[in-house]
Amino acid sequence: MHTSRRTLLAATAGAAAVVAGGGAAAAGHGDTAKHGDKRLRALISRMTLEEKVGQLFVMRVYGHSATEPDQADIDANLAEIGVRTAAELIAKYRVGGIIYFGWAHNTREPRQIADLSNGIQRASLALPRGLPVLVSTDQEHGIVARVGTPATLFPGAMALGAGGSRTDARTAARIGGAELRAMGIRQDYAPVADVNVNPANPVIGVRSFGSDPEAVAGLVAAQVKGYQGAGVAATSKHFPGHGDTETDSHYGFPVIEHTETQWNELDAPPFRAAIAAGIDSIMTAHIMVPALDPSGDPATLSRPILTGILRERLGYDGVVVTDSLGMEGVRTKYGDDRVPVLALKAGVDQLLNPPELDVAWNAVLAAVRGGELTEARLDESILRILRLKAKLGLLKDPYVTRRGVDRTVGIPAHLKAADRVAERTTTLLVDSGRLLPLSRRTHRKVLVVGADPASPSGTTGPPTTVLADALTELGFTATALSTGTAPSAATVAKAVAAAQDADAVLVATYNVTAGSGQRTLVGQLLATGRPVVALAVRNPYDVAQLPEVKTYLASYSWTDVELRAAVRVLAGRADPRGRLPVPVQRADDPTRVLYPVGHGLTY
């Protein structure tokens, strides 16, 4: 049966009031919810089985345009997905969602992003029984941001944890959400709800608000309200909690050894808070938690965890989305054809970014036709997805305008708000030499050296360059010299020679370890007798590896907004107000705390 776009939108006009997420409305209670569900179920009843299967998938696609991507992106799409464009992807598989990535060339600049979003919606709504697409991305801010400048970039989660302000966390999410919505992105895979209790965690770290479950819970709830108040679906991740692992689930299969009691005390509070705040979607983790499910399955494929705990015990009836199905953590035990089927049987609604869409899509189709999955089970998930699309207004009007982009994205008021928030996050860990604030009279010539890690989207250049430029703008004469994360002897010698002509040296450190060349660099710079300030541009744990440094700050990320805020603190233009949201253990005895949660100095 053919249904025109006009008929579709008219038929679903009343559905936009439906509330997805935790709470009575999401569970289908109340006259409004029942009325909306009736309309949505009518839509589902007209869908073919193939269309239903497609609605469950959220897929990547290369290109800046839905219909006219560059040739290199066409080639990539053909190689990985078997289609040329986003429009062809939608026509062939009827996917319910598309995820944007910078590396897929989806997010070049705000107007282009809006045009891409509109092209995707046009392609989907032009099809028989076409439904709007839920466009998503990972915009956590800090070190994970798919949309870069000139959009507004805020400090990341651990920096906000250092600031300790729920108001600031909500402001960051509200402004960030408003900008995403203006570009046609209606689902954000943020905030991270993991409690980072393991300093060696290679994948969460500064993406977490901190190590205190209650503090993290408060900030998560604030961001949920901020994003969703701006009309964007928030996504708390990674359930049941990825904070205590030394394995990156992108490349391995982490095991969390928490007891059920420990899980309830450490991992669960932020997810409970997100559900209480009305969270629209929750993302699963590709981790094993034997205390919650002894089967050895990853949480993404675990019915005891997703249905038994998340749905039944915590009472969540919103959308559950997998983490990327291309990650190693979910692929170690089962083949790519089994993973999507098992995820749906576990209680998942959205299947995110499978490595081979054709394999995953056909596996789900075959599972229904073979009786392993029922069509009614698919309908449950599709109803949740459509409730969310209705809540977000997609069923009424999925389009955005360039005028809306220009009036919303990266406007001066938003940029100023980000600067104000960032100033409240910079943490002064050590200043035993009473060096700060730097004086333009005695420290005019500053050499900036150190690590220049790969730049996230929130940067305009390498950290050393950004720091030097910011110091110069404040009246210093600053020179940048990148020494990298593993400086050689020749590089160290070059930096030491350059320091001879400086009044002070600023060193950016990045994940310093016991055998790191960064330790050699700092040691030899200190030996010059020049005043040395160190700035940890990612993990604050660096300070434990360099106890001889008398002045040490933490910015928790190397994005422009955080680095420039740190420079204002260095120069005395802002007070250091951040407080450690995680403890820093001694390097020589990790059982002893060097700096506790809440530590932070002022001038």
C-alpha positions as CSV (number, residue, x, y, z in Angstrom):
1,M,0.0,0.0,0.0
2,H,1.4,3.4,-1.0
3,T,1.3,6.2,1.6
4,S,2.3,9.7,0.5
5,R,4.5,11.9,2.7
6,R,1.5,14.2,3.2
7,T,-0.8,11.4,4.3
8,L,2.0,10.0,6.6
9,L,2.6,13.3,8.3
10,A,-1.1,13.9,8.8
11,A,-1.7,10.5,10.1
12,T,1.0,10.9,12.7
13,A,0.5,14.5,13.7
14,G,-0.8,13.6,17.1
15,A,2.1,11.3,17.9
16,A,4.7,14.0,18.6
17,A,3.4,14.4,22.2
18,V,4.4,10.9,23.0
19,V,7.3,10.8,25.5
20,A,10.0,8.2,25.1
21,G,12.4,7.1,27.8
22,G,11.7,6.3,31.4
23,G,8.5,7.1,33.1
24,A,4.8,6.4,32.7
25,A,4.4,7.9,29.2
26,A,7.3,5.9,27.8
27,A,5.7,2.8,29.2
28,G,2.5,3.5,27.3
29,H,0.4,4.8,30.2
30,G,-2.0,7.7,30.0
31,D,-4.5,8.8,27.3
32,T,-1.9,10.8,25.3
33,A,0.5,7.9,25.1
34,K,-2.2,5.4,24.2
35,H,-3.5,7.7,21.5
36,G,-0.1,8.3,20.1
37,D,0.8,4.6,20.3
38,K,-2.4,3.7,18.3
39,R,-1.3,6.0,15.5
40,L,2.3,4.6,15.5
41,R,1.1,1.0,15.6
42,A,-1.0,1.8,12.5
43,L,2.2,3.0,10.8
44,I,3.9,-0.2,11.8
45,S,1.1,-2.4,10.5
46,R,1.5,-1.0,7.0
47,M,5.3,-1.7,6.9
48,T,6.7,-4.7,5.1
49,L,9.0,-7.1,7.0
50,E,12.0,-5.7,5.1
51,E,11.1,-2.2,6.1
52,K,10.7,-3.2,9.7
53,V,14.2,-4.8,9.7
54,G,15.7,-1.7,8.2
55,Q,14.1,0.6,10.8
56,L,16.3,-1.2,13.4
57,F,19.6,-0.2,11.9
58,V,21.7,2.9,12.3
59,M,24.4,2.9,9.6
60,R,27.4,4.9,8.6
61,V,27.7,6.3,5.1
62,Y,30.5,8.2,3.4
63,G,30.0,11.6,1.9
64,H,29.1,15.2,2.5
65,S,26.0,14.9,0.3
66,A,23.1,12.4,0.3
67,T,23.1,12.2,-3.5
68,E,26.4,13.7,-4.8
69,P,29.3,12.7,-2.7
70,D,32.9,12.9,-3.9
71,Q,34.2,10.0,-6.0
72,A,36.4,8.7,-3.1
73,D,33.4,8.5,-0.9
74,I,31.4,6.7,-3.6
75,D,34.2,4.2,-3.9
76,A,34.2,3.7,-0.1
77,N,30.5,3.2,0.0
78,L,30.6,0.6,-2.8
79,A,33.4,-1.2,-1.0
80,E,31.8,-1.3,2.4
81,I,28.1,-1.1,1.9
82,G,27.4,-1.9,-1.8
83,V,25.7,1.4,-2.5
84,R,27.0,4.6,-4.0
85,T,25.3,7.2,-1.8
86,A,23.2,7.8,1.4
87,A,20.1,8.0,-0.8
88,E,20.9,4.5,-2.2
89,L,21.6,3.2,1.3
90,I,18.1,4.3,2.4
91,A,16.4,3.0,-0.7
92,K,18.0,-0.4,-0.5
93,Y,17.9,-1.1,3.3
94,R,15.3,1.4,4.6
95,V,17.5,2.2,7.5
96,G,15.9,4.0,10.4
97,G,19.0,5.9,11.4
98,I,22.3,7.2,10.0
99,I,25.3,8.1,12.2
100,Y,27.7,10.9,11.2
101,F,31.5,10.7,11.4
102,G,34.2,13.2,10.6
103,W,36.3,10.5,8.9
104,A,33.3,9.7,6.7
105,H,33.3,13.3,5.6
106,N,29.8,13.9,6.9
107,T,30.7,16.9,9.1
108,R,32.8,19.4,7.1
109,E,30.9,22.5,8.2
110,P,27.5,23.4,9.7
111,R,25.6,24.4,6.6
112,Q,26.9,21.3,4.7
113,I,25.8,19.1,7.7
114,A,22.3,20.7,7.5
115,D,22.1,20.1,3.8
116,L,23.2,16.5,4.2
117,S,20.6,16.0,6.9
118,N,17.9,17.4,4.6
119,G,19.0,15.3,1.7
120,I,18.8,12.2,3.9
121,Q,15.2,13.1,4.9
122,R,14.1,13.8,1.4
123,A,15.5,10.5,0.2
124,S,13.7,8.6,2.9
125,L,10.3,10.4,2.6
126,A,10.3,10.0,-1.2
127,L,10.0,6.2,-0.7
128,P,6.7,4.4,-0.4
129,R,5.8,4.4,3.3
130,G,8.9,6.4,3.9
131,L,9.7,7.5,7.4
132,P,12.0,10.2,8.7
133,V,15.6,9.1,9.5
134,L,17.0,9.6,13.0
135,V,20.4,11.2,12.4
136,S,22.9,10.6,15.2
137,T,26.5,11.3,16.2
138,D,29.0,11.1,19.0
139,Q,29.3,14.7,20.3
140,E,30.5,14.2,23.8
141,H,32.7,17.4,23.6
142,G,36.2,17.3,24.9
143,I,38.3,14.6,23.1
144,V,35.2,13.1,21.3
145,A,33.5,15.5,19.0
146,R,32.4,14.7,15.5
147,V,31.3,18.2,14.7
148,G,34.2,20.7,15.0
149,T,34.6,24.4,14.7
150,P,33.0,26.7,13.9
151,A,30.4,24.9,16.0
152,T,30.7,25.6,19.8
153,L,32.9,23.1,21.6
154,F,32.6,22.7,25.4
155,P,35.0,21.1,27.8
156,G,34.6,17.3,28.0
157,A,33.1,15.3,30.8
158,M,36.1,15.1,33.2
159,A,36.7,18.8,32.9
160,L,33.0,19.4,33.7
161,G,33.5,17.0,36.7
162,A,36.4,19.2,37.8
163,G,34.1,22.2,37.6
164,G,31.6,20.4,39.7
165,S,28.7,22.5,38.5
166,R,25.5,20.8,37.3
167,T,24.4,24.2,35.9
168,D,27.5,24.3,33.7
169,A,27.0,20.7,32.6
170,R,23.4,21.4,31.7
171,T,24.3,24.6,29.9
172,A,27.0,22.8,27.8
173,A,24.4,20.1,26.9
174,R,21.6,22.6,26.1
175,I,23.8,24.7,23.8
176,G,25.5,21.7,22.3
177,G,22.1,20.1,21.7
178,A,20.6,23.2,20.2
179,E,23.5,23.4,17.7
180,L,23.1,19.7,16.8
181,R,19.4,20.1,16.2
182,A,20.0,23.1,14.0
183,M,22.1,20.9,11.7
184,G,19.5,18.1,11.6
185,I,21.2,15.8,14.2
186,R,18.5,14.6,16.6
187,Q,20.3,11.9,18.6
188,D,23.5,12.5,20.5
189,Y,25.5,9.6,22.0
190,A,26.2,11.5,25.1
191,P,26.6,11.8,28.1
192,V,29.0,9.1,29.2
193,A,27.6,7.6,32.4
194,D,30.6,5.4,33.1
195,V,32.3,6.0,36.5
196,N,36.1,6.0,35.9
197,V,37.5,4.2,38.9
198,N,40.5,2.7,37.0
199,P,43.3,5.2,36.1
200,A,44.5,2.7,33.5
201,N,41.2,2.7,31.6
202,P,42.3,3.2,28.0
203,V,39.0,4.0,26.4
204,I,36.9,6.0,28.9
205,G,39.3,8.1,31.1
206,V,38.5,11.8,30.6
207,R,35.3,10.9,28.8
208,S,33.9,10.2,32.3
209,F,32.8,12.9,34.7
210,G,34.9,11.3,37.4
211,S,35.2,8.5,40.0
212,D,32.5,9.4,42.5
213,P,29.2,7.7,41.5
214,E,26.9,10.2,43.0
215,A,28.8,13.2,41.5
216,V,28.7,11.5,38.1
217,A,25.0,10.7,38.5
218,G,24.2,14.4,39.1
219,L,26.2,15.6,36.1
220,V,24.7,12.9,33.9
221,A,21.2,13.9,34.9
222,A,22.0,17.6,34.3
223,Q,23.2,16.8,30.8
224,V,20.2,14.6,29.9
225,K,18.0,17.5,30.8
226,G,20.1,19.9,28.8
227,Y,20.2,17.9,25.6
228,Q,16.6,16.9,25.7
229,G,15.5,20.3,26.6
230,A,17.1,21.4,23.4
231,G,15.1,18.8,21.4
232,V,17.9,16.2,21.0
233,A,17.7,12.7,22.3
234,A,20.5,12.1,24.9
235,T,22.1,8.7,25.2
236,S,23.7,7.6,28.4
237,K,26.5,5.0,27.8
238,H,27.9,2.4,28.2
239,F,25.5,0.2,30.1
240,P,26.1,-1.5,32.5
241,G,29.3,0.5,33.1
242,H,32.6,0.7,31.3
243,G,34.6,2.6,33.9
244,D,36.7,-0.2,35.5
245,T,38.5,-1.8,32.6
246,E,42.1,-1.9,31.3
247,T,40.9,-3.2,27.9
248,D,39.6,-1.1,25.1
249,S,36.4,-2.7,23.7
250,H,37.2,-1.4,20.3
251,Y,40.1,-3.9,20.1
252,G,39.4,-6.5,22.8
253,F,36.8,-8.0,25.1
254,P,36.9,-6.4,28.6
255,V,35.9,-8.2,31.7
256,I,34.5,-6.2,34.7
257,E,35.0,-8.1,37.9
258,H,32.7,-6.1,40.1
259,T,30.4,-8.0,42.3
260,E,26.7,-7.3,42.0
261,T,27.0,-5.2,45.2
262,Q,29.9,-3.2,43.7
263,W,27.9,-2.7,40.5
264,N,25.0,-1.3,42.4
265,E,27.2,1.1,44.4
266,L,29.7,2.1,41.7
267,D,28.2,1.6,38.2
268,A,24.5,1.8,38.5
269,P,23.8,5.3,40.1
270,P,24.5,7.4,36.9
271,F,22.2,5.1,34.8
272,R,19.5,5.3,37.5
273,A,19.8,9.1,37.5
274,A,19.6,9.2,33.7
275,I,16.4,7.1,33.7
276,A,14.9,9.3,36.4
277,A,15.7,12.3,34.3
278,G,13.8,10.8,31.4
279,I,16.7,9.6,29.2
280,D,15.6,8.9,25.6
281,S,18.2,6.2,24.8
282,I,20.8,4.1,26.5
283,M,23.8,2.6,24.8
284,T,25.1,-0.9,25.6
285,A,28.7,-1.9,26.4
286,H,30.6,-4.7,24.7
287,I,31.9,-5.9,28.1
288,M,31.5,-9.1,30.2
289,V,30.2,-8.7,33.8
290,P,30.2,-12.3,35.2
291,A,28.4,-11.1,38.4
292,L,25.4,-9.9,36.3
293,D,25.5,-12.6,33.6
294,P,27.9,-15.7,34.1
295,S,27.3,-16.9,30.5
296,G,30.3,-15.1,29.1
297,D,28.3,-13.0,26.7
298,P,29.0,-9.3,26.2
299,A,26.4,-7.1,27.8
300,T,25.1,-6.0,24.4
301,L,24.0,-9.6,23.8
302,S,22.9,-10.4,27.4
303,R,19.2,-10.8,28.1
304,P,19.8,-11.0,31.9
305,I,21.5,-7.6,31.7
306,L,19.5,-5.7,29.1
307,T,16.0,-7.2,29.8
308,G,16.4,-8.5,33.4
309,I,18.3,-5.5,34.8
310,L,17.8,-2.5,32.5
311,R,14.2,-3.1,31.5
312,E,12.7,-5.0,34.4
313,R,14.7,-4.0,37.5
314,L,15.5,-0.4,36.5
315,G,12.1,0.0,34.8
316,Y,13.5,1.5,31.5
317,D,11.3,1.3,28.5
318,G,13.1,3.8,26.2
319,V,15.3,3.0,23.2
320,V,18.3,0.8,23.7
321,V,21.1,1.2,21.1
322,T,24.1,-1.0,20.8
323,D,27.6,0.4,20.7
324,S,29.1,0.0,17.3
325,L,28.8,-3.6,16.1
326,G,32.1,-3.3,14.3
327,M,34.0,-3.3,17.6
328,E,36.0,-6.3,18.6
329,G,34.4,-6.6,22.0
330,V,31.1,-7.8,20.5
331,R,32.6,-9.9,17.7
332,T,34.9,-12.2,19.7
333,K,32.4,-14.9,20.6
334,Y,29.9,-14.9,17.7
335,G,30.0,-14.1,14.0
336,D,28.7,-10.9,12.4
337,D,25.5,-12.7,11.3
338,R,24.6,-13.8,14.8
339,V,25.4,-10.6,16.7
340,P,22.4,-8.5,15.5
341,V,20.0,-11.4,16.1
342,L,21.3,-12.0,19.6
343,A,21.3,-8.3,20.4
344,L,17.6,-8.1,19.5
345,K,16.8,-11.2,21.6
346,A,18.6,-9.6,24.5
347,G,16.4,-6.5,24.4
348,V,18.1,-4.1,22.0
349,D,16.2,-1.7,19.7
350,Q,18.7,-0.1,17.5
351,L,21.6,-1.9,15.9
352,L,24.5,0.5,15.4
353,N,27.0,0.5,12.5
354,P,27.5,-3.2,11.7
355,P,30.7,-3.9,9.8
356,E,28.7,-5.5,6.9
357,L,25.2,-4.2,6.7
358,D,24.1,-6.7,4.1
359,V,25.1,-9.6,6.4
360,A,23.5,-8.1,9.5
361,W,20.3,-7.0,7.7
362,N,19.8,-10.4,6.0
363,A,20.5,-12.3,9.3
364,V,17.7,-10.5,11.1
365,L,15.4,-11.0,8.1
366,A,16.2,-14.7,8.1
367,A,15.8,-15.0,11.9
368,V,12.2,-13.7,11.6
369,R,11.4,-15.9,8.6
370,G,12.9,-18.9,10.4
371,G,11.0,-18.3,13.6
372,E,14.0,-17.4,15.8
373,L,12.7,-13.9,16.1
374,T,9.0,-13.0,15.9
375,E,7.7,-10.0,13.9
376,A,6.0,-8.9,17.1
377,R,9.4,-8.7,18.7
378,L,10.5,-6.3,15.9
379,D,7.3,-4.3,16.4
380,E,8.2,-3.7,20.1
381,S,11.5,-2.1,19.1
382,I,10.1,-0.2,16.2
383,L,7.4,1.3,18.4
384,R,10.0,2.6,20.8
385,I,12.0,4.1,17.9
386,L,8.9,5.7,16.4
387,R,7.9,7.1,19.8
388,L,11.3,8.8,20.0
389,K,11.0,10.1,16.4
390,A,7.6,11.5,17.3
391,K,8.8,13.1,20.5
392,L,11.6,14.8,18.6
393,G,9.2,16.2,16.0
394,L,10.6,14.2,13.1
395,L,7.2,12.9,12.1
396,K,5.9,16.5,11.8
397,D,8.9,18.2,10.2
398,P,12.3,16.6,9.9
399,Y,13.9,19.5,8.0
400,V,16.2,22.2,9.0
401,T,17.2,25.5,7.4
402,R,20.5,27.3,6.7
403,R,19.0,30.3,8.4
404,G,18.5,28.2,11.5
405,V,22.2,27.1,11.3
406,D,23.4,30.7,11.0
407,R,21.3,31.9,14.0
408,T,22.3,29.0,16.2
409,V,25.7,27.3,15.5
410,G,28.8,28.9,16.9
411,I,27.2,32.3,17.6
412,P,29.1,34.6,20.0
413,A,26.8,34.0,22.9
414,H,27.5,30.3,22.8
415,L,31.2,30.7,22.4
416,K,31.4,33.0,25.4
417,A,29.4,30.5,27.4
418,A,31.9,27.8,26.5
419,D,34.8,30.0,27.6
420,R,33.1,30.8,30.9
421,V,32.4,27.2,31.6
422,A,36.0,26.2,30.7
423,E,37.5,28.7,33.1
424,R,35.8,27.0,35.9
425,T,37.4,23.6,35.1
426,T,41.2,24.2,34.9
427,T,42.8,22.6,37.9
428,L,46.0,23.8,39.6
429,L,47.5,20.7,41.1
430,V,50.9,22.0,42.3
431,D,52.4,25.4,42.7
432,S,55.0,24.9,45.3
433,G,57.3,27.5,43.6
434,R,54.7,30.1,43.7
435,L,55.3,30.7,40.0
436,L,51.7,31.6,39.0
437,P,50.4,33.7,37.6
438,L,53.1,34.3,35.1
439,S,54.2,37.9,34.8
440,R,54.6,39.6,31.5
441,R,57.5,41.5,33.0
442,T,59.6,38.6,34.3
443,H,58.2,35.8,32.0
444,R,57.6,37.6,28.8
445,K,59.4,35.1,26.5
446,V,57.7,31.7,26.9
447,L,58.8,28.5,25.1
448,V,55.9,26.1,24.7
449,V,56.9,22.5,24.1
450,G,55.5,19.1,24.6
451,A,53.0,16.6,23.2
452,D,50.9,17.3,20.1
453,P,48.5,14.3,20.0
454,A,46.2,13.8,17.1
455,S,43.7,16.7,17.2
456,P,40.1,16.1,18.0
457,S,37.5,18.2,16.2
458,G,37.5,20.9,18.8
459,T,41.0,22.2,17.8
460,T,42.3,24.7,15.3
461,G,45.9,23.4,15.5
462,P,48.4,21.4,17.6
463,P,48.2,22.0,21.4
464,T,51.6,23.7,21.5
465,T,50.6,26.1,18.8
466,V,47.2,26.9,20.4
467,L,48.9,27.5,23.7
468,A,51.6,29.7,22.2
469,D,49.0,31.7,20.2
470,A,46.9,32.2,23.3
471,L,49.8,33.4,25.4
472,T,50.8,35.8,22.6
473,E,47.3,37.3,22.5
474,L,47.7,38.0,26.2
475,G,50.9,40.0,25.8
476,F,53.6,37.3,26.1
477,T,56.1,36.5,23.4
478,A,55.5,32.7,22.9
479,T,57.2,30.2,20.6
480,A,55.8,26.7,19.9
481,L,58.1,23.7,19.6
482,S,56.3,20.3,19.2
483,T,58.3,17.5,20.9
484,G,55.6,14.8,20.5
485,T,54.5,12.1,22.9
486,A,57.8,10.2,22.6
487,P,60.6,12.7,22.1
488,S,63.9,11.4,20.9
489,A,67.2,12.5,22.4
490,A,67.7,14.9,19.5
491,T,64.3,16.4,20.0
492,V,65.0,16.8,23.7
493,A,68.3,18.5,23.0
494,K,66.6,20.9,20.6
495,A,64.1,21.9,23.2
496,V,66.7,22.4,25.9
497,A,68.7,24.6,23.5
498,A,65.6,26.7,22.8
499,A,64.8,27.0,26.5
500,Q,68.1,28.9,27.0
501,D,66.6,31.9,25.4
502,A,63.2,31.8,27.3
503,D,62.1,33.3,30.5
504,A,59.8,30.4,31.2
505,V,58.9,27.1,29.7
506,L,55.4,25.6,29.4
507,V,55.3,21.8,28.8
508,A,52.2,20.0,27.6
509,T,52.2,16.4,28.9
510,Y,50.1,13.6,27.5
511,N,49.7,10.2,29.3
512,V,53.1,10.2,30.8
513,T,54.4,6.7,31.8
514,A,57.4,5.5,33.8
515,G,59.5,5.0,30.7
516,S,58.2,7.9,28.7
517,G,60.6,10.2,26.9
518,Q,58.4,13.0,28.2
519,R,60.0,12.4,31.6
520,T,63.4,12.9,30.1
521,L,62.3,16.0,28.4
522,V,60.9,17.6,31.5
523,G,63.9,16.6,33.6
524,Q,66.4,18.2,31.3
525,L,64.2,21.3,31.0
526,L,64.2,21.6,34.7
527,A,68.0,21.3,34.7
528,T,68.3,24.5,32.7
529,G,67.1,26.5,35.7
530,R,64.4,28.1,33.7
531,P,60.9,28.2,35.4
532,V,58.9,25.2,34.1
533,V,55.1,24.9,34.1
534,A,53.6,21.6,33.1
535,L,50.0,21.2,31.8
536,A,48.4,17.7,31.6
537,V,46.4,18.0,28.4
538,R,44.6,14.7,28.9
539,N,44.8,12.5,32.1
540,P,45.5,14.4,35.3
541,Y,47.5,11.3,36.5
542,D,50.5,12.7,34.7
543,V,51.4,14.7,37.7
544,A,52.3,11.5,39.7
545,Q,55.0,10.7,37.1
546,L,56.7,14.1,37.4
547,P,56.9,14.9,41.1
548,E,59.9,17.2,40.5
549,V,57.7,19.7,38.6
550,K,56.8,22.6,41.0
551,T,53.9,24.0,39.0
552,Y,51.4,21.6,37.4
553,L,47.9,22.2,35.9
554,A,45.3,19.9,34.3
555,S,43.0,20.8,31.4
556,Y,41.6,17.3,30.9
557,S,41.7,17.8,27.1
558,W,43.6,19.5,24.4
559,T,40.7,21.2,22.6
560,D,41.0,25.0,22.0
561,V,38.4,25.9,24.6
562,E,40.2,24.1,27.4
563,L,43.7,25.1,26.4
564,R,42.8,28.7,26.1
565,A,41.1,28.7,29.4
566,A,44.2,27.1,31.0
567,V,46.3,29.9,29.5
568,R,44.1,32.5,31.0
569,V,44.7,30.8,34.4
570,L,48.4,30.8,33.7
571,A,48.4,34.5,33.0
572,G,46.2,35.5,35.9
573,R,43.2,36.4,33.7
574,A,41.1,33.7,35.4
575,D,41.3,32.0,38.8
576,P,42.0,28.2,38.9
577,R,38.7,26.9,40.2
578,G,38.8,23.2,39.1
579,R,39.0,20.4,41.6
580,L,40.1,16.8,40.9
581,P,37.1,14.6,40.1
582,V,39.3,11.5,40.3
583,P,42.1,10.6,42.8
584,V,45.7,10.6,41.6
585,Q,47.7,7.7,43.1
586,R,51.4,7.8,43.8
587,A,53.5,6.4,40.9
588,D,55.8,4.5,43.3
589,D,52.9,3.1,45.4
590,P,49.5,3.0,43.6
591,T,47.9,2.0,46.9
592,R,48.5,5.4,48.3
593,V,46.7,8.6,47.1
594,L,48.9,11.5,46.2
595,Y,46.0,14.0,45.5
596,P,42.5,13.1,46.6
597,V,39.2,13.8,44.9
598,G,38.5,17.5,45.5
599,H,42.1,18.6,45.4
600,G,42.8,21.9,43.7
601,L,44.8,25.0,44.5
602,T,44.1,28.7,44.1
603,Y,46.6,31.5,43.9
